[in-house]
Structure formats: structure tokens, C-alpha cells
Amino acid sequence: MMNPLLSMTPDVTNLQRISLKIFLASESVLDPRDVIPVFHRWIQTQAVDGILIDVANYSHMATGPCVLLVAHEGHYILDRTGGRLGLRYTRRQPLDGTLPDRLVTLGRTLVRAGRLLETEVSLSGPVRFNGHEIECLANDRLLAPNEANTLTAFRPSIDTFLSTLSPGSDWALTHDSDPLALFGVTAHAPEAASLETIAARLGAPPKTAGR
């Protein structure tokens, strides 16, 4: 007989430790090492949200984090996990609001940083991120175990968030069911969208770095 505790739908409403990632577009050119001085300048100029602390260089690694901008509230990470380069924001401190509200706040923070890289004059470029694909991970195995019931519980919140990114789009969700992995979904919209468009929908005009 199935353990009833295993069939319970988890309560994800209090989920706080969330990570969002946007992916570099196929036509883009970005050497992770070139982002190191950019992140250092972001600390000096307070270009992105948060109390910015330091930069860590893991660009020699074939997969996983490449360059990490450490902040008190959350980390900005140029990330190559799964072989796909992108920009990730991983929240460390609690946020107010409902889970969909928190996802929008995190999305706004991430997109602002992505737009800064897209407009960064020191990068050889072109640097563009897809606005129609986003990954969401839950860094909390207690509140969000990687199982089908968690996806059921999480789906209404992620759907609300995605409708903000692209109203009317039929987003497709992919869930990695590996029990050793963190719970997460990758969402993909059928129509391409720029990060500039997504920023406008989130109410996040970029802090232009000038490309």
C-alpha cells in the first residue's frame, strides 16, 4: 500500500529559495572571462539590485557556474549548467508577497541584469538572451521535493508568472523528474521574444550600460 505521506501535494506557497535562468541566444558570442570585469564594475557602480559583495571566477569549469557575482540578497551567475550558457539569479533572502509576486520580482531582477549585459559596450558581442525561455529551480528540497505532486502544486504560480512574461502564449513546461535533482521546470513559449520586450512587460526598464 502506498504511504499516504508520499501522495500528499506539498505546500509551495512559502517557497523562497528560488533560482531563475535565462538562456543566451544561439547567435550570441560571450566569453565568460569577459564578464568578470563587468561584474566587478557592477559592484563599484551598484548597477544591479542588492548589496553586492564580490566576484568568483569558475570560468575554467566545463559545466555549472562560470562567473558568480555574490550579493547579500541573491547571486547573479553566468551559468553553463547542462551545457547551455545563460544568466541565473538565485535568491537567498526572503521576499514579501505571494509566490507569483515573488517570481515576478525575481524575474524583474534577472531581466534587468540580462539587459545590462546585452548593452555592455566592453563585450565583443553580440549578446542577446532569449525572452521566450526561462528555467525555474526551487533550492528547497523540504518544501519542494522533486516529484509530480510538487509540479501540480507549483503549476498555478508559474503559469501566472509566465502569463506576465508573454500574455496569451501557450507556454510548454518541461520537468526533470530525476529524484537526485532539484525540483525545476523549463518553460518555452512558441513565439520568440526579446529580453527588451519581456523587460517592458515586467515593468523593468533597463539601466542602460550603453551598447
HELIX and SHEET records of a PDB file:
HELIX    1   1 PRO A    4  SER A    7  5                                   4    
HELIX    2   2 PRO A   32  THR A   45  1                                  14    
HELIX    3   3 THR A   81  GLY A   83  5                                   3    
HELIX    4   4 LEU A   99  GLU A  118  1                                  20    
HELIX    5   5 ALA A  148  LEU A  165  1                                  18    
HELIX    6   6 LEU A  195  LEU A  202  1                                   8    
SHEET    1   A 8 LEU A  52  ASN A  57  0                                        
SHEET    2   A 8 PRO A  65  ALA A  71 -1                                        
SHEET    3   A 8 GLY A  74  ASP A  79 -1                                        
SHEET    4   A 8 GLY A  86  ARG A  91 -1                                        
SHEET    5   A 8 ILE A  18  LEU A  24 -1                                        
SHEET    6   A 8 PHE A 129  ALA A 138 -1                                        
SHEET    7   A 8 PHE A 183  HIS A 188 -1                                        
SHEET    8   A 8 ALA A 172  HIS A 175 -1                                        
END                                                                             
